[in-house]
Amino acid sequence: MPFEFIPQKIKDVILVKPKVFGDNRGYFMETYKKSEFIANGIDVEFNQDNQSKSVRGVLRGLHYQKAPYGQAKLVRCARGRVFDVAVDIRENSETFGQYVKVELSEDNKHMLFIPDGFAHGFVVLSDEAELIYKAGGEYAPQADRGILWCDKDINIDWGIDFEPILSEKDRCQKTLSEVFGRGLEGKKAGGQAI
């Protein structure tokens, strides 16, 4: 099997480790194979591929698209190193407001599958980083939404000791409770780091 699929603490979020075939010439790996992904619970029609480049300290997120324009994502870091974060914003979920954080890098070649119903963000730890990701839905500007990266209810441990570089859009996002009209209501926030 060319992939290892590792379920994360939050249901439906899956860390994908591709099998890398390397020798003195370099390496080869598959980054997506529909039949393998479906057999392991990832049955998504990917409709758009995206790539971004960011410098050290850039934090992008937490982004999502409002229904019915939601986007499942398969994220990998082709160059550099990032902490990638997925926050559960499915309103009836037992893990609403919780997050998964994983390190994605050109060295580990891991990918993170993030289902629809999650907000996504990342922070760059290397001099530069390039992320490539598949999206289940096309970009819909009218449905583009976000949550404040430093929301105290979610309490994400970004693993950084510096002030991140943010877009004006990300600096001004609303908190989870402002977006959904309620807080975590006794549910414990927090996350899982890999």
GURO-349164 format. One record per residue (C-alpha): residue number from 1; x negated, y negated, z negated. Coordinates in Angstrom, 1 decimal. Layout:
<mikes>
<mike nr="NUM" px="X" py="Y" pz="Z"/>
...
</mikes>
This chain:
<mikes>
<mike nr="1" px="0.0" py="0.0" pz="0.0"/>
<mike nr="2" px="-1.5" py="-3.4" pz="1.0"/>
<mike nr="3" px="0.1" py="-5.2" pz="-2.0"/>
<mike nr="4" px="0.5" py="-4.9" pz="-5.8"/>
<mike nr="5" px="3.8" py="-6.5" pz="-7.0"/>
<mike nr="6" px="3.7" py="-7.5" pz="-10.7"/>
<mike nr="7" px="7.0" py="-8.7" pz="-12.2"/>
<mike nr="8" px="6.5" py="-11.7" pz="-14.5"/>
<mike nr="9" px="8.2" py="-12.6" pz="-17.8"/>
<mike nr="10" px="11.0" py="-14.4" pz="-16.0"/>
<mike nr="11" px="13.2" py="-12.1" pz="-13.9"/>
<mike nr="12" px="12.6" py="-12.3" pz="-10.2"/>
<mike nr="13" px="9.3" py="-14.1" pz="-10.3"/>
<mike nr="14" px="6.6" py="-11.8" pz="-8.9"/>
<mike nr="15" px="2.9" py="-12.1" pz="-8.8"/>
<mike nr="16" px="1.7" py="-10.5" pz="-5.5"/>
<mike nr="17" px="-1.9" py="-9.2" pz="-5.3"/>
<mike nr="18" px="-2.9" py="-8.4" pz="-1.7"/>
<mike nr="19" px="-5.4" py="-5.6" pz="-1.0"/>
<mike nr="20" px="-8.6" py="-7.2" pz="0.4"/>
<mike nr="21" px="-10.8" py="-5.3" pz="2.7"/>
<mike nr="22" px="-14.3" py="-6.9" pz="2.7"/>
<mike nr="23" px="-17.8" py="-6.2" pz="3.8"/>
<mike nr="24" px="-20.9" py="-8.1" pz="4.8"/>
<mike nr="25" px="-18.9" py="-9.7" pz="7.7"/>
<mike nr="26" px="-16.2" py="-11.2" pz="5.5"/>
<mike nr="27" px="-12.8" py="-9.9" pz="4.6"/>
<mike nr="28" px="-9.3" py="-9.0" pz="6.0"/>
<mike nr="29" px="-6.0" py="-9.0" pz="4.1"/>
<mike nr="30" px="-2.3" py="-9.0" pz="4.9"/>
<mike nr="31" px="-0.5" py="-12.0" pz="3.4"/>
<mike nr="32" px="3.0" py="-10.8" pz="4.2"/>
<mike nr="33" px="4.7" py="-7.7" pz="5.4"/>
<mike nr="34" px="8.5" py="-7.7" pz="5.4"/>
<mike nr="35" px="9.1" py="-4.0" pz="4.8"/>
<mike nr="36" px="6.7" py="-4.0" pz="1.8"/>
<mike nr="37" px="8.2" py="-7.1" pz="0.3"/>
<mike nr="38" px="11.8" py="-5.8" pz="0.7"/>
<mike nr="39" px="10.9" py="-2.5" pz="-0.8"/>
<mike nr="40" px="9.6" py="-4.4" pz="-3.9"/>
<mike nr="41" px="12.6" py="-6.6" pz="-4.4"/>
<mike nr="42" px="11.7" py="-9.7" pz="-2.3"/>
<mike nr="43" px="14.4" py="-9.7" pz="0.4"/>
<mike nr="44" px="14.1" py="-13.3" pz="1.7"/>
<mike nr="45" px="14.3" py="-14.6" pz="5.2"/>
<mike nr="46" px="11.4" py="-17.1" pz="5.3"/>
<mike nr="47" px="12.3" py="-20.0" pz="7.7"/>
<mike nr="48" px="9.5" py="-22.4" pz="7.2"/>
<mike nr="49" px="5.7" py="-22.4" pz="6.5"/>
<mike nr="50" px="4.0" py="-25.3" pz="4.7"/>
<mike nr="51" px="0.5" py="-26.3" pz="4.0"/>
<mike nr="52" px="-0.8" py="-29.0" pz="1.7"/>
<mike nr="53" px="-4.3" py="-30.3" pz="0.8"/>
<mike nr="54" px="-4.9" py="-32.1" pz="-2.5"/>
<mike nr="55" px="-7.9" py="-33.3" pz="-4.5"/>
<mike nr="56" px="-8.9" py="-32.5" pz="-8.1"/>
<mike nr="57" px="-6.5" py="-33.7" pz="-10.6"/>
<mike nr="58" px="-3.5" py="-34.0" pz="-8.3"/>
<mike nr="59" px="-0.3" py="-32.6" pz="-9.8"/>
<mike nr="60" px="2.7" py="-32.1" pz="-7.5"/>
<mike nr="61" px="6.1" py="-31.2" pz="-8.9"/>
<mike nr="62" px="8.3" py="-30.1" pz="-10.2"/>
<mike nr="63" px="10.2" py="-29.9" pz="-7.0"/>
<mike nr="64" px="13.3" py="-28.0" pz="-5.8"/>
<mike nr="65" px="16.2" py="-28.3" pz="-3.4"/>
<mike nr="66" px="19.8" py="-28.5" pz="-4.6"/>
<mike nr="67" px="22.2" py="-25.8" pz="-3.5"/>
<mike nr="68" px="23.2" py="-24.8" pz="-0.8"/>
<mike nr="69" px="19.7" py="-25.8" pz="0.5"/>
<mike nr="70" px="17.6" py="-23.8" pz="-2.1"/>
<mike nr="71" px="14.2" py="-22.5" pz="-1.2"/>
<mike nr="72" px="12.5" py="-19.3" pz="-2.3"/>
<mike nr="73" px="8.8" py="-19.7" pz="-1.9"/>
<mike nr="74" px="5.7" py="-17.4" pz="-1.5"/>
<mike nr="75" px="2.8" py="-19.6" pz="-2.6"/>
<mike nr="76" px="-1.0" py="-18.9" pz="-2.1"/>
<mike nr="77" px="-4.1" py="-21.0" pz="-2.5"/>
<mike nr="78" px="-6.3" py="-20.6" pz="0.6"/>
<mike nr="79" px="-9.0" py="-22.9" pz="-0.6"/>
<mike nr="80" px="-9.9" py="-24.1" pz="-4.1"/>
<mike nr="81" px="-8.1" py="-23.3" pz="-7.4"/>
<mike nr="82" px="-4.8" py="-24.4" pz="-8.9"/>
<mike nr="83" px="-2.4" py="-23.6" pz="-11.8"/>
<mike nr="84" px="0.9" py="-22.9" pz="-10.1"/>
<mike nr="85" px="4.1" py="-23.3" pz="-12.2"/>
<mike nr="86" px="7.7" py="-22.1" pz="-11.6"/>
<mike nr="87" px="10.5" py="-23.3" pz="-14.0"/>
<mike nr="88" px="13.8" py="-21.5" pz="-14.2"/>
<mike nr="89" px="16.6" py="-23.9" pz="-13.5"/>
<mike nr="90" px="19.3" py="-21.3" pz="-12.9"/>
<mike nr="91" px="22.0" py="-22.8" pz="-15.2"/>
<mike nr="92" px="23.4" py="-19.4" pz="-16.4"/>
<mike nr="93" px="20.0" py="-17.8" pz="-16.8"/>
<mike nr="94" px="18.8" py="-16.5" pz="-20.2"/>
<mike nr="95" px="15.5" py="-18.0" pz="-19.4"/>
<mike nr="96" px="16.8" py="-21.4" pz="-18.3"/>
<mike nr="97" px="14.0" py="-24.0" pz="-19.0"/>
<mike nr="98" px="11.2" py="-21.4" pz="-19.3"/>
<mike nr="99" px="8.3" py="-21.2" pz="-17.0"/>
<mike nr="100" px="5.7" py="-19.0" pz="-15.5"/>
<mike nr="101" px="2.1" py="-20.3" pz="-14.9"/>
<mike nr="102" px="-0.5" py="-18.5" pz="-12.8"/>
<mike nr="103" px="-3.9" py="-19.3" pz="-11.5"/>
<mike nr="104" px="-4.0" py="-19.1" pz="-7.7"/>
<mike nr="105" px="-7.4" py="-19.4" pz="-6.0"/>
<mike nr="106" px="-9.3" py="-18.6" pz="-2.9"/>
<mike nr="107" px="-11.3" py="-16.1" pz="-5.0"/>
<mike nr="108" px="-8.4" py="-14.1" pz="-6.5"/>
<mike nr="109" px="-6.2" py="-14.4" pz="-3.4"/>
<mike nr="110" px="-3.1" py="-13.9" pz="-5.5"/>
<mike nr="111" px="0.3" py="-15.1" pz="-4.4"/>
<mike nr="112" px="3.4" py="-16.1" pz="-6.4"/>
<mike nr="113" px="6.9" py="-15.4" pz="-5.3"/>
<mike nr="114" px="9.3" py="-18.0" pz="-6.7"/>
<mike nr="115" px="13.0" py="-17.3" pz="-6.0"/>
<mike nr="116" px="15.6" py="-19.9" pz="-5.2"/>
<mike nr="117" px="16.8" py="-21.5" pz="-8.5"/>
<mike nr="118" px="13.3" py="-22.5" pz="-9.7"/>
<mike nr="119" px="11.5" py="-25.8" pz="-9.7"/>
<mike nr="120" px="7.9" py="-25.5" pz="-8.5"/>
<mike nr="121" px="4.7" py="-27.5" pz="-9.2"/>
<mike nr="122" px="0.9" py="-27.1" pz="-9.3"/>
<mike nr="123" px="-2.2" py="-28.9" pz="-10.5"/>
<mike nr="124" px="-5.5" py="-28.9" pz="-8.7"/>
<mike nr="125" px="-8.5" py="-27.6" pz="-10.7"/>
<mike nr="126" px="-11.2" py="-27.6" pz="-8.0"/>
<mike nr="127" px="-12.6" py="-30.5" pz="-6.0"/>
<mike nr="128" px="-10.0" py="-29.8" pz="-3.3"/>
<mike nr="129" px="-7.3" py="-27.2" pz="-2.8"/>
<mike nr="130" px="-5.2" py="-26.1" pz="0.1"/>
<mike nr="131" px="-1.9" py="-24.4" pz="-0.6"/>
<mike nr="132" px="0.0" py="-22.4" pz="2.0"/>
<mike nr="133" px="3.5" py="-21.2" pz="1.4"/>
<mike nr="134" px="6.5" py="-19.7" pz="3.0"/>
<mike nr="135" px="9.9" py="-21.2" pz="2.3"/>
<mike nr="136" px="13.2" py="-19.4" pz="2.4"/>
<mike nr="137" px="15.1" py="-22.5" pz="3.6"/>
<mike nr="138" px="14.1" py="-25.4" pz="5.7"/>
<mike nr="139" px="13.3" py="-28.8" pz="4.2"/>
<mike nr="140" px="16.5" py="-30.7" pz="3.6"/>
<mike nr="141" px="15.8" py="-34.3" pz="2.5"/>
<mike nr="142" px="19.3" py="-34.9" pz="1.3"/>
<mike nr="143" px="18.9" py="-32.0" pz="-1.2"/>
<mike nr="144" px="15.3" py="-32.8" pz="-2.3"/>
<mike nr="145" px="15.2" py="-33.0" pz="-6.1"/>
<mike nr="146" px="12.7" py="-32.8" pz="-9.0"/>
<mike nr="147" px="12.2" py="-32.6" pz="-12.7"/>
<mike nr="148" px="9.6" py="-34.6" pz="-14.7"/>
<mike nr="149" px="6.4" py="-32.7" pz="-14.9"/>
<mike nr="150" px="5.8" py="-33.5" pz="-18.6"/>
<mike nr="151" px="9.4" py="-32.9" pz="-19.8"/>
<mike nr="152" px="9.0" py="-32.2" pz="-23.6"/>
<mike nr="153" px="11.8" py="-29.7" pz="-23.6"/>
<mike nr="154" px="10.1" py="-27.5" pz="-21.0"/>
<mike nr="155" px="6.7" py="-28.2" pz="-22.6"/>
<mike nr="156" px="4.5" py="-26.9" pz="-19.8"/>
<mike nr="157" px="0.9" py="-26.2" pz="-20.7"/>
<mike nr="158" px="-0.8" py="-27.4" pz="-17.5"/>
<mike nr="159" px="-4.2" py="-26.3" pz="-18.8"/>
<mike nr="160" px="-5.8" py="-29.7" pz="-18.1"/>
<mike nr="161" px="-7.5" py="-32.3" pz="-20.4"/>
<mike nr="162" px="-7.1" py="-35.2" pz="-18.0"/>
<mike nr="163" px="-4.4" py="-37.6" pz="-16.8"/>
<mike nr="164" px="-3.1" py="-36.1" pz="-13.5"/>
<mike nr="165" px="-2.8" py="-38.0" pz="-10.3"/>
<mike nr="166" px="0.9" py="-38.3" pz="-9.4"/>
<mike nr="167" px="3.0" py="-39.7" pz="-6.6"/>
<mike nr="168" px="5.4" py="-42.4" pz="-7.6"/>
<mike nr="169" px="8.2" py="-40.0" pz="-6.9"/>
<mike nr="170" px="6.8" py="-37.4" pz="-9.4"/>
<mike nr="171" px="6.1" py="-40.0" pz="-12.0"/>
<mike nr="172" px="9.7" py="-41.1" pz="-12.1"/>
<mike nr="173" px="11.6" py="-37.8" pz="-12.1"/>
<mike nr="174" px="14.3" py="-37.1" pz="-14.6"/>
<mike nr="175" px="14.1" py="-34.6" pz="-17.5"/>
<mike nr="176" px="15.8" py="-31.2" pz="-17.4"/>
<mike nr="177" px="18.6" py="-32.4" pz="-19.7"/>
<mike nr="178" px="19.1" py="-35.6" pz="-17.6"/>
<mike nr="179" px="19.4" py="-33.5" pz="-14.5"/>
<mike nr="180" px="21.7" py="-30.7" pz="-15.9"/>
<mike nr="181" px="23.5" py="-32.8" pz="-18.5"/>
<mike nr="182" px="22.4" py="-30.5" pz="-21.3"/>
<mike nr="183" px="19.2" py="-29.5" pz="-23.1"/>
<mike nr="184" px="18.0" py="-26.0" pz="-23.8"/>
<mike nr="185" px="20.8" py="-25.6" pz="-26.5"/>
<mike nr="186" px="18.8" py="-23.4" pz="-28.9"/>
<mike nr="187" px="17.0" py="-21.5" pz="-26.2"/>
<mike nr="188" px="13.2" py="-21.5" pz="-26.5"/>
<mike nr="189" px="11.2" py="-23.2" pz="-23.9"/>
<mike nr="190" px="7.7" py="-22.1" pz="-23.0"/>
<mike nr="191" px="6.0" py="-20.0" pz="-20.5"/>
<mike nr="192" px="3.7" py="-17.2" pz="-19.6"/>
<mike nr="193" px="0.2" py="-17.8" pz="-18.3"/>
<mike nr="194" px="-1.6" py="-15.2" pz="-16.2"/>
</mikes>
